[in-house]
Amino acid sequence: MCNVGGMDRVLRIVVGLVLIGLAAMHTVGAWGWIGVVPLLTGAVGWCPAYRLLGIKTCCTKP
């Protein structure tokens, strides 16, 4: 089930990759590895926090 829409997915993937890249280059601390979370949720298209909050950014067909 999808609850993360197109632009939201792209932004999550970009932010995730940037954070992981910065962590890998030791520009930011170890907290940069948290970028794995938005990367995975963007790639999969499902976010557990959105489910808990009742948020849905993807278009659903009737």
LOLUMPA-778879 format. One record per residue (C-alpha): residue number from 1; residue in one letter; chain; y, x, z. Coordinates in steps of 0.05 Angstrom, whole numbers. Last residue first. Layout:
# LOLUMPA-778879
+-----+--------+--------+--------+--------+--------+
| num | residu | chaine |      y |      x |      z |
+-----+--------+--------+--------+--------+--------+
| NUM |      a |      A |      Y |      X |      Z |
...
+-----+--------+--------+--------+--------+--------+
END
This chain:
# LOLUMPA-778879
+-----+--------+--------+--------+--------+--------+
| num | residu | chaine |      y |      x |      z |
+-----+--------+--------+--------+--------+--------+
|  62 |      p |      A |    116 |   -225 |   -143 |
|  61 |      k |      A |    122 |   -152 |   -163 |
|  60 |      t |      A |    143 |   -106 |   -107 |
|  59 |      c |      A |    200 |    -57 |   -112 |
|  58 |      c |      A |    195 |      0 |    -63 |
|  57 |      t |      A |    244 |     10 |     -6 |
|  56 |      k |      A |    205 |    -27 |     48 |
|  55 |      i |      A |    226 |    -27 |    121 |
|  54 |      g |      A |    188 |    -66 |    174 |
|  53 |      l |      A |    204 |    -16 |    229 |
|  52 |      l |      A |    131 |      1 |    243 |
|  51 |      r |      A |    114 |      3 |    169 |
|  50 |      y |      A |    175 |     47 |    154 |
|  49 |      a |      A |    152 |     95 |    209 |
|  48 |      p |      A |     82 |     98 |    177 |
|  47 |      c |      A |    111 |    120 |    110 |
|  46 |      w |      A |     74 |    107 |     45 |
|  45 |      g |      A |     89 |    133 |    -24 |
|  44 |      v |      A |     36 |    188 |    -22 |
|  43 |      a |      A |     79 |    243 |    -50 |
|  42 |      g |      A |    141 |    221 |    -12 |
|  41 |      t |      A |    103 |    213 |     53 |
|  40 |      l |      A |     72 |    281 |     43 |
|  39 |      l |      A |    137 |    317 |     28 |
|  38 |      p |      A |    174 |    280 |     83 |
|  37 |      v |      A |    122 |    304 |    134 |
|  36 |      v |      A |    112 |    375 |    107 |
|  35 |      g |      A |    187 |    387 |    118 |
|  34 |      i |      A |    170 |    393 |    192 |
|  33 |      w |      A |    156 |    465 |    172 |
|  32 |      g |      A |    231 |    477 |    181 |
|  31 |      w |      A |    221 |    471 |    256 |
|  30 |      a |      A |    193 |    542 |    254 |
|  29 |      g |      A |    263 |    569 |    250 |
|  28 |      v |      A |    309 |    569 |    191 |
|  27 |      t |      A |    322 |    624 |    140 |
|  26 |      h |      A |    253 |    653 |    153 |
|  25 |      m |      A |    237 |    651 |     78 |
|  24 |      a |      A |    177 |    606 |     90 |
|  23 |      a |      A |    220 |    561 |    135 |
|  22 |      l |      A |    273 |    555 |     81 |
|  21 |      g |      A |    221 |    538 |     29 |
|  20 |      i |      A |    188 |    486 |     74 |
|  19 |      l |      A |    255 |    454 |     87 |
|  18 |      v |      A |    274 |    454 |     14 |
|  17 |      l |      A |    206 |    426 |     -7 |
|  16 |      g |      A |    210 |    370 |     43 |
|  15 |      v |      A |    281 |    352 |     24 |
|  14 |      v |      A |    262 |    349 |    -49 |
|  13 |      i |      A |    199 |    308 |    -37 |
|  12 |      r |      A |    235 |    259 |      9 |
|  11 |      l |      A |    292 |    251 |    -41 |
|  10 |      v |      A |    244 |    237 |    -98 |
|   9 |      r |      A |    205 |    186 |    -56 |
|   8 |      d |      A |    268 |    149 |    -35 |
|   7 |      m |      A |    291 |    146 |   -107 |
|   6 |      g |      A |    225 |    114 |   -128 |
|   5 |      g |      A |    208 |     69 |    -69 |
|   4 |      v |      A |    170 |     80 |     -4 |
|   3 |      n |      A |    129 |     22 |     23 |
|   2 |      c |      A |     67 |     28 |    -21 |
|   1 |      m |      A |      0 |      0 |      0 |
+-----+--------+--------+--------+--------+--------+
END
